[in-house]
Amino acid sequence: MDALVFLLIPIGLAVTAIILGIGIYSLAKGGTFAKENSNKLMRMRIMAQAVTIALMMLFLWLVGKGS
C-alpha cells in the first residue's frame, strides 16, 4: 500500500502542474476559452491539489504506522 500511494503522489503533482499551466496559459492568451473555462480550471486545480496533499498525508501516516 505504501508503494502505491508513493507512486500516486508524483502523478497528482504532475496533474496539478498541468492544470495550473493550462490555466495560466489561457489567462495570458485571453479570449473566449479563458472566459468560459478559467473558473473551472481553478476548481480542478484546487481539487487535484487537495487530492495530492491527502495522498501525501496518507503516505506519511502509513510510513509512521509501520515504524
VOKOLPA-147661 format. One record per residue: chain; residue number from 1; residue in one letter; x, y, z of N, C-alpha, C in turn. Coordinates in steps of 0.05 Angstrom, whole numbers, plus 5000, padded with zeros to 4 digits. Example, Ala and Ser with C-alpha at 12.3 -4.5 7.8 and 13.67 -1.06 7.14 Angstrom:
<recs>
+---+-----+---+------+------+------+------+------+------+------+------+------+
: c :   k : r :   nX :   nY :   nZ :  caX :  caY :  caZ :   cX :   cY :   cZ :
+---+-----+---+------+------+------+------+------+------+------+------+------+
: A :   1 : a : 5264 : 4886 : 5156 : 5246 : 4910 : 5156 : 5264 : 4934 : 5156 :
: A :   2 : s : 5257 : 4955 : 5142 : 5273 : 4979 : 5143 : 5258 : 5001 : 5157 :
+---+-----+---+------+------+------+------+------+------+------+------+------+
</recs>
This chain:
<recs>
+---+-----+---+------+------+------+------+------+------+------+------+------+
: c :   k : r :   nX :   nY :   nZ :  caX :  caY :  caZ :   cX :   cY :   cZ :
+---+-----+---+------+------+------+------+------+------+------+------+------+
: A :   1 : m : 5017 : 4976 : 5000 : 5000 : 5000 : 5000 : 5017 : 5025 : 5000 :
: A :   2 : d : 5039 : 5024 : 5015 : 5057 : 5047 : 5016 : 5068 : 5054 : 4988 :
: A :   3 : a : 5075 : 5033 : 4973 : 5087 : 5037 : 4947 : 5066 : 5049 : 4927 :
: A :   4 : l : 5042 : 5040 : 4929 : 5021 : 5050 : 4911 : 5016 : 5080 : 4917 :
: A :   5 : v : 5014 : 5087 : 4942 : 5010 : 5115 : 4949 : 5034 : 5131 : 4941 :
: A :   6 : f : 5058 : 5120 : 4945 : 5082 : 5134 : 4937 : 5084 : 5139 : 4907 :
: A :   7 : l : 5073 : 5121 : 4891 : 5073 : 5124 : 4862 : 5051 : 5144 : 4853 :
: A :   8 : l : 5030 : 5146 : 4868 : 5008 : 5164 : 4861 : 5014 : 5193 : 4867 :
: A :   9 : i : 5032 : 5199 : 4885 : 5039 : 5226 : 4892 : 5051 : 5241 : 4869 :
: A :  10 : p : 5071 : 5231 : 4854 : 5082 : 5246 : 4831 : 5061 : 5249 : 4809 :
: A :  11 : i : 5043 : 5230 : 4806 : 5022 : 5233 : 4786 : 5004 : 5257 : 4794 :
: A :  12 : g : 4996 : 5258 : 4819 : 4980 : 5280 : 4829 : 4994 : 5307 : 4825 :
: A :  13 : l : 5020 : 5308 : 4831 : 5035 : 5332 : 4827 : 5036 : 5341 : 4798 :
: A :  14 : a : 5039 : 5321 : 4780 : 5040 : 5327 : 4752 : 5013 : 5337 : 4742 :
: A :  15 : v : 4992 : 5324 : 4750 : 4965 : 5333 : 4742 : 4960 : 5362 : 4752 :
: A :  16 : t : 4967 : 5367 : 4777 : 4963 : 5394 : 4787 : 4979 : 5415 : 4771 :
: A :  17 : a : 5004 : 5408 : 4765 : 5021 : 5427 : 4749 : 5010 : 5431 : 4721 :
: A :  18 : i : 5000 : 5410 : 4709 : 4989 : 5412 : 4682 : 4964 : 5430 : 4682 :
: A :  19 : i : 4947 : 5425 : 4701 : 4922 : 5442 : 4702 : 4930 : 5471 : 4707 :
: A :  20 : l : 4949 : 5475 : 4725 : 4958 : 5503 : 4731 : 4970 : 5515 : 4706 :
: A :  21 : g : 4986 : 5500 : 4691 : 4998 : 5511 : 4667 : 4978 : 5518 : 4646 :
: A :  22 : i : 4957 : 5501 : 4642 : 4936 : 5507 : 4623 : 4921 : 5532 : 4632 :
: A :  23 : g : 4916 : 5534 : 4658 : 4902 : 5558 : 4668 : 4917 : 5584 : 4664 :
: A :  24 : i : 4943 : 5583 : 4670 : 4959 : 5607 : 4666 : 4961 : 5614 : 4636 :
: A :  25 : y : 4965 : 5594 : 4619 : 4967 : 5599 : 4591 : 4941 : 5611 : 4580 :
: A :  26 : s : 4918 : 5600 : 4589 : 4893 : 5610 : 4578 : 4887 : 5639 : 4588 :
: A :  27 : l : 4895 : 5645 : 4613 : 4891 : 5672 : 4622 : 4910 : 5692 : 4608 :
: A :  28 : a : 4934 : 5683 : 4602 : 4953 : 5701 : 4588 : 4944 : 5705 : 4559 :
: A :  29 : k : 4933 : 5685 : 4547 : 4924 : 5687 : 4519 : 4898 : 5703 : 4518 :
: A :  30 : g : 4880 : 5698 : 4537 : 4855 : 5712 : 4537 : 4835 : 5699 : 4518 :
: A :  31 : g : 4815 : 5713 : 4510 : 4796 : 5702 : 4491 : 4773 : 5688 : 4504 :
: A :  32 : t : 4757 : 5674 : 4487 : 4733 : 5661 : 4497 : 4739 : 5637 : 4514 :
: A :  33 : f : 4761 : 5622 : 4508 : 4767 : 5598 : 4524 : 4773 : 5606 : 4552 :
: A :  34 : a : 4788 : 5628 : 4556 : 4794 : 5637 : 4583 : 4769 : 5646 : 4598 :
: A :  35 : k : 4751 : 5660 : 4584 : 4727 : 5669 : 4597 : 4709 : 5646 : 4605 :
: A :  36 : e : 4708 : 5626 : 4588 : 4690 : 5603 : 4593 : 4701 : 5583 : 4613 :
: A :  37 : n : 4727 : 5580 : 4615 : 4739 : 5558 : 4629 : 4758 : 5565 : 4652 :
: A :  38 : s : 4763 : 5591 : 4657 : 4783 : 5598 : 4678 : 4773 : 5589 : 4706 :
: A :  39 : n : 4747 : 5593 : 4712 : 4737 : 5585 : 4738 : 4737 : 5555 : 4741 :
: A :  40 : k : 4730 : 5540 : 4719 : 4730 : 5511 : 4720 : 4759 : 5500 : 4725 :
: A :  41 : l : 4778 : 5512 : 4711 : 4806 : 5504 : 4714 : 4816 : 5509 : 4742 :
: A :  42 : m : 4808 : 5532 : 4754 : 4816 : 5538 : 4781 : 4805 : 5517 : 4801 :
: A :  43 : r : 4780 : 5510 : 4797 : 4768 : 5489 : 4815 : 4781 : 5462 : 4811 :
: A :  44 : m : 4787 : 5455 : 4786 : 4800 : 5430 : 4780 : 4828 : 5429 : 4793 :
: A :  45 : r : 4842 : 5452 : 4792 : 4869 : 5453 : 4804 : 4867 : 5449 : 4834 :
: A :  46 : i : 4848 : 5463 : 4847 : 4845 : 5461 : 4876 : 4838 : 5432 : 4884 :
: A :  47 : m : 4821 : 5419 : 4868 : 4814 : 5391 : 4875 : 4838 : 5373 : 4871 :
: A :  48 : a : 4853 : 5376 : 4850 : 4877 : 5360 : 4845 : 4897 : 5365 : 4867 :
: A :  49 : q : 4900 : 5390 : 4876 : 4919 : 5396 : 4897 : 4910 : 5384 : 4923 :
: A :  50 : a : 4884 : 5384 : 4929 : 4874 : 5372 : 4954 : 4879 : 5342 : 4954 :
: A :  51 : v : 4874 : 5329 : 4932 : 4878 : 5300 : 4930 : 4907 : 5294 : 4934 :
: A :  52 : t : 4925 : 5309 : 4922 : 4954 : 5305 : 4924 : 4963 : 5308 : 4953 :
: A :  53 : i : 4953 : 5329 : 4966 : 4961 : 5333 : 4994 : 4950 : 5311 : 5012 :
: A :  54 : a : 4926 : 5301 : 5006 : 4914 : 5279 : 5021 : 4931 : 5254 : 5017 :
: A :  55 : l : 4941 : 5249 : 4992 : 4958 : 5226 : 4987 : 4984 : 5228 : 5002 :
: A :  56 : m : 4995 : 5253 : 5004 : 5020 : 5257 : 5019 : 5016 : 5251 : 5049 :
: A :  57 : m : 4993 : 5261 : 5059 : 4987 : 5256 : 5087 : 4983 : 5226 : 5093 :
: A :  58 : l : 4969 : 5212 : 5074 : 4964 : 5184 : 5077 : 4991 : 5169 : 5077 :
: A :  59 : f : 5009 : 5176 : 5059 : 5035 : 5163 : 5057 : 5051 : 5167 : 5083 :
: A :  60 : l : 5051 : 5192 : 5093 : 5065 : 5197 : 5118 : 5053 : 5181 : 5142 :
: A :  61 : w : 5026 : 5179 : 5142 : 5013 : 5163 : 5163 : 5020 : 5134 : 5161 :
: A :  62 : l : 5020 : 5123 : 5136 : 5027 : 5094 : 5132 : 5056 : 5089 : 5140 :
: A :  63 : v : 5074 : 5107 : 5133 : 5102 : 5103 : 5139 : 5106 : 5105 : 5170 :
: A :  64 : g : 5093 : 5124 : 5182 : 5095 : 5126 : 5211 : 5083 : 5103 : 5226 :
: A :  65 : k : 5062 : 5092 : 5216 : 5049 : 5069 : 5228 : 5066 : 5044 : 5226 :
: A :  66 : g : 5081 : 5042 : 5205 : 5098 : 5018 : 5201 : 5123 : 5018 : 5219 :
: A :  67 : s : 5131 : 5040 : 5229 : 5155 : 5042 : 5245 : 5151 : 5032 : 5273 :
+---+-----+---+------+------+------+------+------+------+------+------+------+
</recs>
